[in-house]
Amino acid sequence: MGDRLVFVDVETTGLHSSDRIVSIAAISVSEAALRTGKFGIEFVHLIVDPGKKSHPKAEEVHGYDDWLLRHQVPFTEIVPALRPLFDEADVLVAHNAAFDGRFILSEFELAGSALSGAAFHCTMEEYRRWHAGRAGLDAILRRIGMGRASSHHSALEDAWLTMQVYCWMRKYPLVVIPPEMLAAPSNQIEAPPHPGHPLPRRSRKRVAPQPPERKWSTRQTQALTLLSEPIATLMAAIAMADGNLDAAEAAVIADYIAEERERAALPVDPVGEMDIAAGFCERTVTRQTLQLCAQAVMESVEKRECLVRWLRRIAYADGHMSAPEKNVLSLITSAFAEAKASPRLGIIRQIQRRYRLGG
């Protein structure tokens, strides 16, 4: 990689390819300076009106309500502040770069200022090559003795923490984020008092980016969703136990969907896999849902064999399990106990016959 690194992070309205950036941060620093632990940095931390309402769970993560976001500038107006840092970068570094990179490239393209030839390096994938355990940013931060200053995610703080993970993997000195960098985005416009009544619906003209080219038909997408549903729902129930819409955990669910996609002999489509995973993360899971999923898993040899492996990846891999996650796992265990006494549903075989999928 070149010497000029730009660490980036985004907060978004959700995890789907149709979602938009809410805030973005970029920190520019040289690799040589990181080795010393003494460096000056150039950075931007900006907020925008995404043109659509955030998913409630995404709003819980970034903390910006729709009333505040409606008073911010659109992404097109912050491009001049971002382009110098992005243009000078030899490499853009992000944790879960497949997620952040997809949104960044899409927003620049929509603004008529496409980032041609942008190269991304993913600290999450790098960590996975050398270390066992969950590779989400929070899990790695626990391992290296660092963490966020608040429960809400800040794009600038997460970009800084990504830089610390990058340094830790190279045995460079770690540096705590300066307090002044924990401030609100520099361009944030204060909103007037909330009117106290429901806000008017967003204009659809400003909402949707150009949908990515799909490699699956609607029928194939539906089939893959149904085939993935039993285990993906259980994984999402554990991932969402703490109420956070976490892109790194959604990426693990997308990895599982990719495994099902291979069994179904469908072409590779990472964006499609992530969209299906995002849909599972946004569902409300009931006890009855868990029971139906347990029954579907029990009728499939492949799903029974891989169930524990995927549940471990989403919950156990980092050796830490929260109380809400333990509670959900207890409910899943009960659902399997009840499913053993219930008739098999034949769901998986029905889907395979209906959609003519193998595996």
C-alpha positions, -999 to 999 in steps of 0.1 A, spaced: 0 0 0 11 36 -5 21 59 23 -10 82 23 -38 65 41 -73 78 46 -94 61 73 -131 64 66 -164 55 83 -200 62 75 -233 61 94 -263 53 73 -301 51 73 -299 13 73 -281 -17 58 -299 -21 24 -283 -10 -9 -311 15 -12 -301 32 21 -281 64 23 -253 80 42 -262 101 72 -227 111 83 -192 105 70 -157 110 84 -122 108 68 -88 110 85 -57 115 64 -24 104 77 9 90 64 19 54 72 54 67 83 38 90 109 17 61 123 48 41 130 60 69 154 27 75 172 33 112 168 16 127 139 -5 156 126 -38 147 108 -62 162 84 -98 152 88 -134 160 80 -165 150 99 -197 159 81 -235 153 84 -260 153 55 -297 150 48 -300 115 34 -333 122 18 -351 94 36 -359 84 71 -335 61 90 -346 27 101 -355 29 138 -327 6 148 -302 25 126 -313 57 143 -306 42 177 -270 35 165 -262 70 151 -285 91 172 -296 116 146 -334 119 143 -353 126 111 -362 162 122 -325 171 126 -315 154 94 -341 173 74 -323 205 82 -289 194 69 -274 199 35 -275 171 9 -244 150 1 -237 170 -31 -228 200 -10 -201 183 10 -183 168 -20 -159 197 -23 -148 192 13 -143 155 8 -126 152 -26 -92 166 -16 -87 139 11 -101 111 -11 -81 122 -42 -48 123 -23 -53 88 -7 -32 59 -18 -56 36 0 -90 42 18 -91 21 50 -123 10 66 -135 -16 90 -160 -37 70 -149 -19 38 -174 -38 17 -202 -19 36 -186 15 39 -171 14 4 -204 5 -12 -221 36 3 -192 60 -3 -189 50 -40 -226 52 -45 -230 87 -29 -201 102 -49 -215 87 -81 -250 101 -74 -234 135 -68 -218 134 -102 -183 131 -88 -174 94 -91 -143 81 -73 -125 64 -101 -99 39 -91 -105 41 -54 -87 13 -36 -101 1 -2 -83 -19 25 -105 -37 51 -92 -40 86 -120 -65 94 -109 -89 67 -72 -84 77 -80 -93 113 -99 -124 101 -68 -136 83 -47 -136 114 -70 -139 144 -99 -162 155 -130 -147 170 -156 -121 161 -141 -95 139 -165 -66 145 -150 -33 156 -164 -35 191 -150 -70 197 -115 -60 185 -116 -29 206 -124 -50 237 -94 -71 229 -70 -41 226 -84 -23 256 -102 5 238 -138 15 232 -162 42 222 -168 73 244 -207 70 241 -234 45 232 -240 63 198 -217 57 169 -198 87 156 -183 84 121 -152 103 131 -147 83 163 -151 50 144 -127 61 117 -101 69 145 -108 36 162 -103 18 128 -70 35 126 -61 22 161 -70 -14 150 -48 -9 119 -19 3 141 -24 -26 166 -21 -52 139 12 -36 129 25 -31 164 24 7 159 17 29 190 -19 33 199 -32 69 205 -65 78 223 -87 101 203 -83 138 212 -114 151 230 -120 178 204 -126 151 178 -156 138 197 -176 170 188 -206 170 165 -200 171 127 -184 204 118 -212 214 94 -242 204 116 -270 228 114 -291 231 146 -328 223 139 -355 245 153 -378 230 180 -397 199 168 -432 208 157 -446 180 180 -467 163 153 -458 136 127 -435 149 100 -447 149 63 -436 120 42 -403 123 25 -403 131 -12 -395 99 -31 -377 119 -58 -347 124 -35 -346 90 -20 -335 61 -41 -300 57 -56 -298 38 -89 -304 2 -78 -274 -21 -84 -276 -46 -112 -290 -78 -99 -276 -112 -108 -306 -131 -95 -342 -130 -107 -369 -120 -82 -379 -157 -80 -343 -167 -72 -340 -139 -46 -372 -151 -29 -360 -187 -30 -326 -179 -14 -343 -158 12 -366 -187 21 -338 -212 21 -317 -190 44 -346 -180 66 -344 -207 94 -307 -202 104 -304 -165 93 -334 -156 115 -319 -174 145 -286 -156 138 -303 -122 135 -322 -128 167 -289 -132 186 -272 -103 167 -301 -79 174 -305 -89 211 -288 -57 221 -310 -36 198 -282 -24 176 -283 -27 138 -246 -37 134 -232 -39 99 -204 -63 110 -229 -88 124 -251 -84 93 -219 -92 72 -217 -125 91 -253 -133 82 -245 -124 46 -216 -149 48 -241 -176 58 -264 -165 29 -235 -168 5 -230 -204 17 -267 -211 9 -263 -194 -24 -234 -217 -33 -256 -247 -24 -284 -233 -46 -259 -229 -75 -267 -192 -79 -242 -166 -92 -222 -145 -67 -239 -112 -58 -225 -97 -26 -249 -67 -26 -279 -91 -30 -266 -112 -1 -262 -81 21 -297 -69 13 -312 -102 23 -291 -101 55 -303 -66 62 -339 -77 58 -334 -104 85 -319 -79 109 -349 -56 106 -375 -83 113 -393 -87 146 -388 -123 159 -414 -139 181 -414 -172 200 -435 -187 173 -410 -176 147 -382 -193 166 -402 -225 168 -409 -225 130 -372 -219 123 -362 -247 147 -386 -271 129 -372 -261 95 -336 -267 107 -344 -301 121 -357 -314 88 -325 -305 69 -293 -325 74 -272 -296 60 -288 -271 83 -284 -293 113 -247 -298 106 -239 -261 101 -263 -246 128 -239 -245 157 -210 -232 136 -230 -202 124 -245 -195 158 -210 -195 173 -198 -171 147 -225 -146 156 -224 -150 193 -196 -171 208 -166 -165 186 -152 -136 206 -156 -154 239 -180 -128 252 -217 -131 254 -240 -105 267 -270 -111 290 -295 -103 262 -277 -127 238 -278 -154 265 -316 -149 269 -322 -152 231 -300 -183 230 -321 -198 258 -353 -191 238 -337 -208 207 -328 -238 228 -364 -240 241 -377 -237 205 -357 -267 194 -369 -287 224 -405 -279 214 -399 -286 178 -388 -322 185 -424 -329 197 -440 -313 166 -446 -327 132 -420 -319 106 -432 -293 81 -412 -302 50 -405 -265 43 -370 -269 29 -380 -297 4 -411 -277 -7 -389 -246 -14 -364 -267 -34 -391 -283 -55 -409 -251 -61 -379 -231 -71 -359 -260 -86 -329 -253 -65 -303 -279 -56 -284 -285 -23 
